[in-house]
């Protein structure tokens, strides 16, 4: 019943009967409403919640059941996508053809259809596996900025590790460089010292905004668990950085000894412009300012192709999930995946396990110790199925948290960015991924994978099955919560 049973006994019979009818009608209506455009597992989880705890389940569904953005944000995304397609159709300066097998050409076509951004040639891409190294390189690039700097990160803090970068941003703004800075409101709000951080930003000449602000007093309201999870830094349209790193010291200001391990990429060439398109879209959403004058591709500086893949609730499709599945099903020899939060939907789970079962050498790098209780246990609930299919699981040792997000397919393509392989990243988060074809970038990634494998311990199926029953129970409960999107 929608009201607790002890309270029902105090009500008149006619009111009790009426509430019972309303309760039944709600359940019947929800049976036909909730499954619409949702995964069956997600729909079933919501229905179970409503049937077992009707009042709370219905309230939670009304608050969190719809993961799409408002019509305004979706319209802005479509407007930017249309302008990008038109600009590229009129431009003969950017080379979009690249060498590669048919399945990779098909994946690039899929990405362009979903996110409007093409594969572009003439780039130079270098991976940066060091945490402080990435911050130092971004700082140096900002110090050399002459026209503009665009930055957006999920979690930010002005601390001892990031001080040099924020100081460089502030100094750039003081000397006349246009500095625009975006950060996720809720993602950064939970970091100690948030109010002091806002004050320090306010004392600079940077233009800054919260992404997806949740400020009801100012009329800014939305679903509370939507996040902008992207990490992008663009300097003068010539150099860009993207990957998994948040702008915060690597322990995230938490007690204990956990340290995050990340991977960033430094990009030069026309792909910088496509990354800047993603930033410009987010800036438009928060400020209504169009940065169209910035979206001019620089001269080629190398010979590497690259394609930027934006995804999130502003798009009609789960762009990242569709790309990941396409590439994984195309693997013929080797598939190496690194994901801190590997909580796949059925389609991704089948793609990975099928690859292993048809003879592809599949390995998965995860953390021995997670930083999010429910997500970590939900992830563990998939290990047995993966191990049985033949997937090699390597657990990066604590106290480190392997937070890098990337995978390689054969010697043909590498993908890295902000996207985890979980249902939050596929449906709720705004993400950005970078697809990089070519043996050279794959070899760079192989060196990173080798570093992980060297220090990690491979999980044994026999030993894993011996874990305590309570741990299995918690894993399975956590797995149910992961489907509530």
Secondary structure, 3 states (H helix, E strand, C coil): CCCCHHHHCCCCHHHHHHHHHHHHHHHHHHHHHCCCCCCHHHHHHHHHHHHHCHHHHHHHHHHHCCCCCCHHHHHHHHHHHHHHHHHHHHCCCCCCCCCCCHHHHHHHHHHHHHHCCCCEEEEEEEEECCHHHHHHHHHHHHHCCCCEEEEEECCECCCCCCHHHHHHHHHHHHCCCEEEEEEEHHHHHCCCCHHHHHHHHHCCCCEEEEECCCEHHHCECCCCCCEECCCEEEECCCEEEEECCCECCCCCCCCCCCEEECCEEEEECCHHHHHHHHHHHHHHHHHCCCCHHHCCCCCCCCCEEEEEEEECCCCCCCHHHHHHHHHHHHCCCEEEEECCCEECCHHHHHHHHHHHHCCCEEEEEEECCCCCHHHHHHHHCCHHHHHHHCCEEEEECCCEEECCCEEEECCCEEEEECCCEEHHHHHHEEEEEEEEECHHHHHHHHHHHHHHHHHCEECCHHHHCCCCHHHHHHHHHHHHHCCCC
